[in-house]
Amino acid sequence: MKTTRRAFLQHLGIGAAGLWLGPSLADGRFARADTIGADGGLPRATPESQGVPSAAVEAFLDGIAASKHEFHSFMLVRHGNVIAEGWWAPYAAQLNHTMYSMSKSFTSTAVGLAVSEGKLTVEDPVVSFFPDDLPAKVDDKLAALRVKHLLTMSVGHAKDSTGLITPEENWVRAFLALPIAHAPGSEFVYNSGATYMLSAIVTRLTGQKVIDYLRPRLFEPLAIDGMTWQTCPRGNNTGGWGLSISTEGLAKLGQLYLQKGEWNGKQLIPAKWVEEATSFKIQQPLPATTRPARPNDRNDWVQGYCYQFWRCTHHAFRGDGAFGQFTIVMPEQDAVLAITSESPDMQGELDLVWEHLPPAMKDAPLAEDSATASRLQQRLSSLALAPEKSGKTSSPRASAVSGKLFAVEPNDLKIKAVSLSFDDDGCIFRVTDDQGEHAIACGLQKWAFGETDMPGTPPSLGLGRTVKVSPKAKVAASGTWTDDDTFEMTWRFHETPHHDTAICKFTEDGVTVRFASSIVRMNPNGKDPRPVLQGELITTKPSR
């Protein structure tokens, strides 16, 4: 009987791509997979081979489905192997995702590498790096400010500096001019401006933006590519936010820290720095938003702050970003979990993790459960955020307004005209402003994929005068007629956590367009900053 290469490799416990899939060593201990596969990805294995029941991952997915949390992806790594991964379409493995403050852990890594190269120490005064940007008088508190205080969010500011410095052109000068209310090191105040200063320090010392400094030292060894990072008006990476990277990129960072900085036999980050960067440094105050009566030992926001990492319950640590961008490292379980999502309740997401995953992780491989594993894989491959299916795919109004131009009353977006063009497959929504025409193509109760530079998109927290990486954003868009006169579109910007809703209400000779971002819709009292567009039917295009 002829033996195929695939069958032979499987007999040896090796996958078709040359990745070790065997469950354990002869004495029952787990076999550590190579850190990286031939294709640059982490090796894959079945959950059972790494001591995790497939049913536990199913229960985790059930918990997500029953919750209010909108997950976009997750990747679970045990003993160096990816044992479960999934993306809720239109999110996809090859796409980046906006990280918000998860970016901070990458900036911290850059600082650690610069320290290891002798370029600075955490005890260096911050004022020493920027002699040309200092205020006329350097008071005692500013003089006492050290790099370690930036790392631990203990600058001494009364509040986060981000909103105070980002309207300016020179963020460094604006930061150094702020009053310091408390002695540096004495109090924790979450401060994204402090992380920006770390980015600016790395650039001042190396002559490179953080993303470029990390490229040969972190991204290339970990086979991470395609990432982008916003910059300030002067060209420094924003540091505390603005990084976009893939889910597997998050998982690889977590795995590197789990392995104390070692990767494929090379020490990329000194183990001493990994320990220093992820150990308790300062106690956070109890957040005002914490639900009453939640015990501190179940509150992941009061376990202590490190160097741009957070301590967690369950003796874990994490990097995290707004709306649920996570790299969770669980040393006791030898596991890493990367998550991208949009949720107003990040503690609730962590609760799902702690409930379903660590308790299910066993100290020895389990017998393969082919039926459950097959069901899990099918479920993981079919995860999706479905377009809105209520309403109708057609309306008598569609043919009457299709291609017609509506002149728009003066508005803050400076939009002069809107139009919608319908056919059997979808709709193209267009607006015209001083810069020209901007469009989004929508499917009818199905996703249409494209890119757009539509004014006011994509939604974001709007952290000051940052420079966009690209003028166009990837978008998956769908529309439905909620009644004969109302066409509602969902624009899902699937390299960000967010989506937009645009509602077009037609009359015989006009249209009203209202916008609501997913950020606003999470807040019962939220109001979208974009104006309501009031359009009147015209027969000729307005002058630009």
C-alpha positions as CSV (number, residue, x, y, z in Angstrom):
1,M,0.0,0.0,0.0
2,K,1.4,3.4,-1.0
3,T,1.9,5.8,1.9
4,T,1.3,9.5,1.2
5,R,3.6,12.1,2.6
6,R,0.6,13.5,4.6
7,A,-0.1,10.1,6.2
8,F,3.5,9.5,6.9
9,L,3.9,12.9,8.7
10,Q,0.7,12.3,10.6
11,H,2.0,8.9,11.7
12,L,5.0,10.7,13.1
13,G,2.8,13.3,14.8
14,I,3.8,16.1,12.4
15,G,1.4,18.3,10.5
16,A,1.4,18.9,6.8
17,A,3.3,22.2,7.3
18,G,6.0,20.4,9.3
19,L,4.6,21.5,12.7
20,W,4.7,19.1,15.7
21,L,1.2,18.0,16.7
22,G,2.1,15.2,19.0
23,P,0.5,15.3,22.4
24,S,3.3,14.8,24.9
25,L,6.6,13.3,25.8
26,A,6.8,9.7,26.8
27,D,6.5,10.5,30.5
28,G,3.3,12.5,30.1
29,R,4.8,15.9,30.1
30,F,3.9,18.3,27.3
31,A,6.3,18.7,24.4
32,R,7.2,22.3,23.8
33,A,6.6,23.2,20.3
34,D,9.1,25.3,18.4
35,T,8.3,29.0,19.0
36,I,7.5,29.6,15.3
37,G,6.5,27.6,12.3
38,A,8.0,27.4,8.9
39,D,5.4,29.9,7.6
40,G,6.2,32.5,10.3
41,G,3.1,31.6,12.3
42,L,2.8,30.0,15.7
43,P,2.5,26.2,15.6
44,R,-1.0,24.8,15.8
45,A,-2.2,21.8,17.8
46,T,-5.5,20.3,19.1
47,P,-6.8,21.6,22.4
48,E,-6.7,18.1,23.9
49,S,-3.0,17.5,23.0
50,Q,-2.2,20.6,25.2
51,G,-4.4,19.6,28.1
52,V,-7.5,21.6,27.3
53,P,-10.9,20.0,26.5
54,S,-12.5,21.3,23.2
55,A,-15.7,21.5,25.2
56,A,-14.1,24.2,27.4
57,V,-13.5,26.4,24.4
58,E,-17.0,25.7,23.2
59,A,-18.3,26.9,26.7
60,F,-16.2,30.0,26.3
61,L,-17.8,30.7,22.9
62,D,-21.2,30.0,24.4
63,G,-20.5,32.6,27.1
64,I,-19.5,35.1,24.5
65,A,-22.7,34.4,22.5
66,A,-24.9,34.9,25.5
67,S,-23.2,38.1,26.6
68,K,-23.4,41.7,25.5
69,H,-19.7,41.6,24.4
70,E,-18.9,41.9,20.7
71,F,-15.8,39.9,20.1
72,H,-13.9,40.3,16.9
73,S,-11.2,37.7,17.3
74,F,-9.4,35.5,19.8
75,M,-6.3,33.3,19.8
76,L,-5.6,30.8,22.6
77,V,-2.1,29.5,23.0
78,R,-1.0,26.7,25.3
79,H,2.6,25.5,25.7
80,G,3.5,27.5,22.6
81,N,0.8,26.0,20.4
82,V,-2.3,27.8,19.1
83,I,-5.1,25.5,20.2
84,A,-8.1,27.7,19.2
85,E,-8.5,30.8,17.1
86,G,-11.4,32.5,15.5
87,W,-12.5,35.8,13.8
88,W,-16.0,37.0,13.6
89,A,-16.5,38.0,9.9
90,P,-16.0,40.5,8.4
91,Y,-12.9,40.6,10.8
92,A,-10.2,38.2,9.5
93,A,-6.9,36.8,10.4
94,Q,-4.9,38.8,7.8
95,L,-6.3,42.1,9.0
96,N,-4.8,44.5,11.5
97,H,-6.9,45.8,14.4
98,T,-6.7,49.1,16.2
99,M,-5.1,48.5,19.6
100,Y,-5.8,51.7,21.5
101,S,-3.9,51.4,24.8
102,M,-2.7,47.9,24.1
103,S,-0.1,49.9,22.2
104,K,1.5,50.8,25.5
105,S,2.9,47.4,26.1
106,F,4.8,47.6,22.8
107,T,6.2,51.0,23.8
108,S,7.3,49.6,27.1
109,T,9.1,46.8,25.2
110,A,10.9,49.5,23.1
111,V,12.0,51.2,26.3
112,G,13.3,47.8,27.7
113,L,15.3,47.2,24.6
114,A,16.8,50.7,24.7
115,V,17.7,50.1,28.4
116,S,19.3,46.8,27.4
117,E,21.4,48.6,24.8
118,G,22.6,51.1,27.4
119,K,20.9,54.0,25.8
120,L,19.1,55.0,29.1
121,T,18.1,53.8,32.5
122,V,14.7,54.0,34.2
123,E,16.3,56.4,36.8
124,D,17.2,59.0,34.1
125,P,15.5,62.4,34.6
126,V,12.9,63.1,31.9
127,V,14.1,66.7,31.6
128,S,17.5,65.5,30.5
129,F,16.2,64.3,27.1
130,F,14.5,67.5,26.0
131,P,16.6,70.6,27.0
132,D,15.1,72.6,24.2
133,D,11.5,72.0,25.3
134,L,11.7,72.8,29.0
135,P,9.6,75.5,30.6
136,A,11.4,78.7,31.7
137,K,11.3,77.4,35.3
138,V,11.9,73.7,36.0
139,D,10.3,73.2,39.5
140,D,11.4,70.5,41.9
141,K,8.6,68.0,40.9
142,L,9.5,68.2,37.2
143,A,13.2,67.9,38.0
144,A,12.4,64.7,40.1
145,L,10.4,63.1,37.2
146,R,12.1,59.9,36.1
147,V,11.6,57.5,33.2
148,K,10.2,54.9,35.7
149,H,7.4,57.4,36.6
150,L,6.3,57.5,33.0
151,L,6.4,53.7,32.9
152,T,4.3,53.3,36.0
153,M,1.7,56.1,35.4
154,S,2.9,57.9,38.5
155,V,3.9,61.2,36.9
156,G,2.1,63.2,39.5
157,H,-0.4,64.9,37.2
158,A,-3.9,65.5,38.7
159,K,-5.4,63.9,35.5
160,D,-4.5,62.3,32.2
161,S,-2.5,64.7,30.2
162,T,-3.6,63.4,26.8
163,G,-6.4,65.9,26.2
164,L,-4.2,68.7,27.3
165,I,-1.2,68.0,25.1
166,T,-2.6,66.6,21.9
167,P,-4.3,69.8,20.6
168,E,-0.8,71.3,20.4
169,E,1.8,70.9,17.7
170,N,4.7,70.1,20.1
171,W,3.4,67.5,22.5
172,V,6.7,67.2,24.4
173,R,6.8,70.9,25.2
174,A,3.1,70.9,26.2
175,F,3.7,67.9,28.5
176,L,6.7,69.4,30.3
177,A,4.8,72.6,30.8
178,L,1.9,71.0,32.7
179,P,1.8,71.5,36.5
180,I,2.7,68.4,38.5
181,A,0.3,68.2,41.5
182,H,1.9,65.3,43.4
183,A,5.4,64.0,44.0
184,P,6.4,61.7,41.1
185,G,6.0,58.1,42.1
186,S,3.5,58.8,44.8
187,E,0.1,58.3,43.0
188,F,-1.2,56.4,40.1
189,V,-3.1,58.4,37.5
190,Y,-3.7,56.7,34.1
191,N,-1.8,58.9,31.7
192,S,-1.5,58.2,28.0
193,G,0.6,61.3,27.6
194,A,3.2,59.7,29.8
195,T,3.5,56.8,27.3
196,Y,3.8,59.3,24.4
197,M,6.8,60.8,26.3
198,L,8.4,57.3,26.4
199,S,7.9,57.1,22.6
200,A,9.5,60.5,22.2
201,I,12.5,59.5,24.4
202,V,13.1,56.4,22.4
203,T,13.0,58.4,19.2
204,R,15.3,61.1,20.7
205,L,17.9,58.5,21.7
206,T,17.7,56.2,18.6
207,G,16.7,58.6,15.8
208,Q,13.9,56.2,14.9
209,K,10.2,56.1,15.5
210,V,9.3,53.3,17.9
211,I,7.8,51.2,15.2
212,D,11.0,51.3,13.2
213,Y,13.2,50.8,16.2
214,L,11.1,47.7,17.1
215,R,11.2,46.3,13.5
216,P,14.5,44.4,13.6
217,R,14.5,43.8,17.3
218,L,10.9,42.5,17.8
219,F,8.7,42.4,14.8
220,E,11.1,40.7,12.3
221,P,12.2,38.0,14.8
222,L,8.6,37.3,15.7
223,A,7.6,37.3,11.9
224,I,5.1,40.1,12.5
225,D,4.5,42.4,9.5
226,G,2.0,44.9,8.2
227,M,1.6,46.8,11.4
228,T,1.1,50.6,11.4
229,W,1.3,53.2,14.1
230,Q,-0.1,56.8,14.2
231,T,2.2,59.7,14.8
232,C,2.0,63.1,16.4
233,P,2.4,66.2,14.3
234,R,6.2,66.1,14.8
235,G,6.5,62.5,13.6
236,N,6.8,60.5,16.9
237,N,4.7,57.4,17.2
238,T,1.8,58.2,19.6
239,G,3.1,55.5,22.0
240,G,0.1,55.2,24.2
241,W,-2.3,54.4,21.4
242,G,-2.4,54.2,17.6
243,L,-0.8,50.8,16.9
244,S,-2.7,48.5,14.5
245,I,-1.5,44.9,14.4
246,S,-2.9,41.4,13.8
247,T,-4.4,39.1,16.5
248,E,-1.5,36.7,16.0
249,G,0.9,39.6,16.6
250,L,-0.7,40.2,20.0
251,A,-0.4,36.5,20.8
252,K,3.3,36.4,19.8
253,L,4.1,39.4,22.1
254,G,2.4,37.5,24.9
255,Q,4.2,34.3,24.2
256,L,7.5,36.2,24.1
257,Y,6.8,37.6,27.6
258,L,5.7,34.2,28.8
259,Q,9.0,32.8,27.6
260,K,10.8,35.6,29.5
261,G,12.0,37.3,26.3
262,E,13.4,34.1,24.6
263,W,12.4,33.3,21.1
264,N,13.7,30.4,18.9
265,G,16.8,30.1,21.1
266,K,17.6,33.8,21.1
267,Q,17.1,36.2,24.0
268,L,15.3,39.1,22.3
269,I,14.5,40.9,25.6
270,P,16.5,40.4,28.7
271,A,14.7,38.1,31.2
272,K,15.5,40.6,33.9
273,W,13.6,43.3,32.0
274,V,10.6,41.0,31.4
275,E,10.4,40.4,35.2
276,E,10.8,44.0,36.0
277,A,8.2,45.2,33.4
278,T,5.5,42.7,34.5
279,S,5.8,42.8,38.3
280,F,3.8,45.0,40.7
281,K,5.0,48.6,40.9
282,I,2.2,50.7,42.1
283,Q,-1.4,50.3,43.4
284,Q,-4.2,51.8,41.5
285,P,-7.1,53.4,43.2
286,L,-10.5,51.7,43.0
287,P,-12.1,52.9,39.7
288,A,-15.2,54.9,40.1
289,T,-17.0,52.8,37.6
290,T,-16.4,49.5,39.5
291,R,-19.7,47.8,40.4
292,P,-20.4,48.1,44.1
293,A,-19.6,45.1,46.4
294,R,-17.2,43.5,43.9
295,P,-14.4,42.0,46.0
296,N,-10.9,43.3,45.2
297,D,-9.7,39.7,44.6
298,R,-12.1,39.5,41.7
299,N,-11.3,43.0,40.3
300,D,-8.7,43.0,37.6
301,W,-8.3,46.8,37.8
302,V,-6.8,46.9,41.3
303,Q,-4.2,44.1,41.1
304,G,-1.4,46.6,40.5
305,Y,0.3,48.4,37.6
306,C,3.7,47.5,36.2
307,Y,5.6,49.1,33.3
308,Q,2.7,49.6,30.9
309,F,1.3,46.2,31.8
310,W,-1.4,45.4,34.3
311,R,-1.4,42.7,37.0
312,C,-4.5,40.4,36.8
313,T,-6.3,38.1,39.1
314,H,-5.3,34.5,38.8
315,H,-1.6,35.5,39.0
316,A,-1.6,36.6,35.4
317,F,-0.7,39.9,33.7
318,R,-1.9,41.7,30.6
319,G,-1.7,44.5,28.2
320,D,-5.0,46.0,27.3
321,G,-6.7,48.7,25.2
322,A,-10.1,50.4,25.2
323,F,-13.1,48.3,24.2
324,G,-11.3,45.1,24.9
325,Q,-8.0,44.7,23.1
326,F,-6.1,42.2,25.2
327,T,-2.9,40.2,25.5
328,I,-3.4,38.1,28.6
329,V,-0.4,36.1,29.9
330,M,-1.1,33.2,32.3
331,P,2.2,31.9,33.6
332,E,0.7,29.3,35.9
333,Q,-1.2,27.7,33.0
334,D,1.7,28.3,30.5
335,A,-1.0,30.0,28.3
336,V,-1.6,33.2,26.4
337,L,-4.9,34.6,25.2
338,A,-5.2,37.4,22.6
339,I,-8.5,39.2,22.1
340,T,-9.8,42.0,19.9
341,S,-13.3,43.3,20.5
342,E,-15.7,46.2,21.1
343,S,-17.2,46.0,24.6
344,P,-18.2,48.7,27.2
345,D,-17.3,46.2,30.0
346,M,-13.8,44.9,29.8
347,Q,-14.0,43.4,33.2
348,G,-17.0,41.4,32.0
349,E,-14.8,40.0,29.2
350,L,-12.1,39.0,31.6
351,D,-14.7,37.3,33.8
352,L,-15.6,35.1,30.8
353,V,-12.0,34.2,30.4
354,W,-11.5,33.3,34.1
355,E,-14.7,31.3,34.3
356,H,-14.1,29.1,31.3
357,L,-10.4,28.8,30.4
358,P,-7.9,28.5,33.2
359,P,-10.0,26.1,35.3
360,A,-10.2,23.7,32.3
361,M,-6.4,23.6,31.6
362,K,-5.0,20.3,32.8
363,D,-1.4,19.2,33.7
364,A,-1.3,16.4,31.2
365,P,-2.6,15.8,27.6
366,L,-6.1,14.5,27.3
367,A,-7.6,11.8,25.1
368,E,-8.6,13.3,21.7
369,D,-12.3,14.0,21.4
370,S,-12.7,14.0,17.7
371,A,-16.4,14.6,17.6
372,T,-16.2,17.7,19.9
373,A,-13.0,18.9,18.3
374,S,-14.6,18.7,14.8
375,R,-17.7,20.6,16.0
376,L,-15.5,23.2,17.6
377,Q,-13.5,23.7,14.4
378,Q,-16.6,24.1,12.4
379,R,-17.9,26.7,14.8
380,L,-14.7,28.6,14.9
381,S,-14.6,28.7,11.1
382,S,-18.1,30.1,10.9
383,L,-18.0,32.9,13.4
384,A,-19.6,36.0,12.1
385,L,-21.1,39.4,12.9
386,A,-24.1,39.1,10.6
387,P,-25.4,42.2,8.7
388,E,-28.9,43.4,9.7
389,K,-31.5,41.1,8.3
390,S,-34.6,42.8,9.5
391,G,-36.4,45.1,7.1
392,K,-36.5,44.6,3.3
393,T,-34.0,44.5,0.5
394,S,-36.1,46.8,-1.7
395,S,-38.6,49.6,-1.5
396,P,-40.7,51.6,-4.0
397,R,-38.7,54.6,-2.9
398,A,-35.4,53.1,-4.2
399,S,-36.0,53.6,-7.9
400,A,-37.4,57.1,-7.2
401,V,-34.3,58.4,-5.4
402,S,-31.6,56.3,-7.1
403,G,-28.9,58.5,-8.6
404,K,-30.7,61.7,-7.6
405,L,-28.6,64.5,-6.0
406,F,-29.6,66.2,-2.8
407,A,-28.1,69.6,-1.9
408,V,-27.2,69.7,1.8
409,E,-27.6,72.6,4.1
410,P,-24.3,74.1,5.5
411,N,-22.8,71.8,8.2
412,D,-19.7,71.2,10.2
413,L,-18.5,68.3,7.9
414,K,-18.7,70.7,4.9
415,I,-20.7,68.2,2.9
416,K,-22.5,69.9,0.1
417,A,-24.4,67.0,-1.5
418,V,-25.4,63.4,-1.0
419,S,-26.8,60.7,-3.3
420,L,-27.7,57.0,-3.2
421,S,-27.6,54.8,-6.2
422,F,-29.4,51.4,-6.0
423,D,-29.3,48.3,-8.1
424,D,-30.2,44.7,-7.4
425,D,-27.1,43.9,-5.5
426,G,-26.6,47.0,-3.3
427,C,-26.3,50.7,-3.0
428,I,-23.5,53.3,-3.3
429,F,-23.8,56.1,-0.8
430,R,-21.9,59.2,-1.9
431,V,-21.2,62.6,-0.5
432,T,-19.5,65.6,-2.1
433,D,-17.4,68.2,-0.2
434,D,-14.6,70.7,-1.1
435,Q,-12.2,67.8,-1.5
436,G,-14.3,65.9,-4.0
437,E,-16.5,62.8,-3.8
438,H,-16.5,60.1,-1.2
439,A,-18.3,56.9,-1.4
440,I,-19.2,53.7,0.5
441,A,-20.7,50.6,-1.4
442,C,-23.2,48.7,0.6
443,G,-24.7,45.2,0.0
444,L,-28.4,44.7,0.6
445,Q,-28.5,42.7,3.9
446,K,-25.0,41.4,3.0
447,W,-21.6,42.8,3.4
448,A,-19.9,44.6,0.5
449,F,-16.2,45.2,1.0
450,G,-14.2,48.2,0.1
451,E,-12.3,51.3,1.3
452,T,-13.5,54.8,2.0
453,D,-12.4,58.2,3.0
454,M,-15.9,59.3,4.0
455,P,-15.7,62.5,6.2
456,G,-16.1,61.7,9.9
457,T,-15.0,58.1,9.6
458,P,-13.9,55.7,10.9
459,P,-15.2,56.3,14.4
460,S,-12.6,56.6,17.1
461,L,-12.0,58.1,20.6
462,G,-10.4,61.1,18.9
463,L,-7.2,61.4,20.8
464,G,-6.0,64.8,19.5
465,R,-4.0,65.9,16.4
466,T,-2.7,62.5,15.3
467,V,-1.6,61.8,11.8
468,K,-3.6,59.2,9.9
469,V,-1.6,56.3,8.6
470,S,-3.8,56.0,5.5
471,P,-6.4,58.3,4.1
472,K,-8.7,55.4,3.4
473,A,-10.2,52.8,5.8
474,K,-11.3,49.3,5.1
475,V,-15.0,48.9,5.4
476,A,-17.7,46.2,5.1
477,A,-21.0,47.8,4.6
478,S,-24.6,46.6,4.4
479,G,-28.0,48.3,4.2
480,T,-31.6,47.5,4.6
481,W,-35.0,49.3,4.2
482,T,-36.5,49.5,7.6
483,D,-39.7,50.9,6.0
484,D,-40.6,52.2,2.6
485,D,-38.9,55.6,3.2
486,T,-36.0,54.7,5.5
487,F,-32.7,53.1,4.4
488,E,-30.4,52.2,7.2
489,M,-26.7,51.4,6.6
490,T,-24.1,49.7,8.8
491,W,-20.5,50.5,8.0
492,R,-18.2,48.2,9.8
493,F,-14.6,49.4,9.8
494,H,-13.1,46.0,10.3
495,E,-9.6,47.1,11.1
496,T,-11.0,49.1,14.1
497,P,-13.2,48.0,16.9
498,H,-16.0,50.3,15.6
499,H,-18.9,50.6,13.2
500,D,-21.2,53.4,12.1
501,T,-24.9,53.5,11.5
502,A,-26.2,55.9,8.8
503,I,-30.0,56.4,8.5
504,C,-31.4,58.0,5.4
505,K,-35.0,59.2,5.7
506,F,-36.6,60.2,2.4
507,T,-39.5,62.5,1.7
508,E,-40.9,63.5,-1.7
509,D,-38.3,66.2,-2.3
510,G,-35.7,65.7,0.4
511,V,-33.6,63.4,2.6
512,T,-32.3,63.5,6.2
513,V,-29.1,61.6,7.1
514,R,-28.3,60.8,10.7
515,F,-25.1,59.2,11.9
516,A,-24.5,57.1,15.1
517,S,-21.2,55.4,15.8
518,S,-21.0,52.3,17.9
519,I,-19.1,54.3,20.5
520,V,-22.1,56.6,20.9
521,R,-24.6,53.7,20.8
522,M,-22.9,52.1,23.8
523,N,-23.7,55.2,25.9
524,P,-27.5,55.7,26.5
525,N,-26.9,59.4,26.7
526,G,-24.4,59.6,23.9
527,K,-24.7,62.0,21.0
528,D,-22.8,61.6,17.8
529,P,-20.7,64.7,17.1
530,R,-21.5,64.7,13.4
531,P,-24.3,66.9,12.2
532,V,-27.7,65.7,10.9
533,L,-27.5,66.3,7.1
534,Q,-30.6,68.0,5.6
535,G,-30.8,67.5,1.9
536,E,-33.1,69.0,-0.8
537,L,-33.6,67.3,-4.2
538,I,-31.9,69.1,-7.0
539,T,-31.5,68.4,-10.7
540,T,-28.0,69.8,-11.3
541,K,-24.8,69.3,-9.3
542,P,-23.8,72.2,-7.0
543,S,-20.6,74.0,-7.7
544,R,-17.7,72.9,-5.5
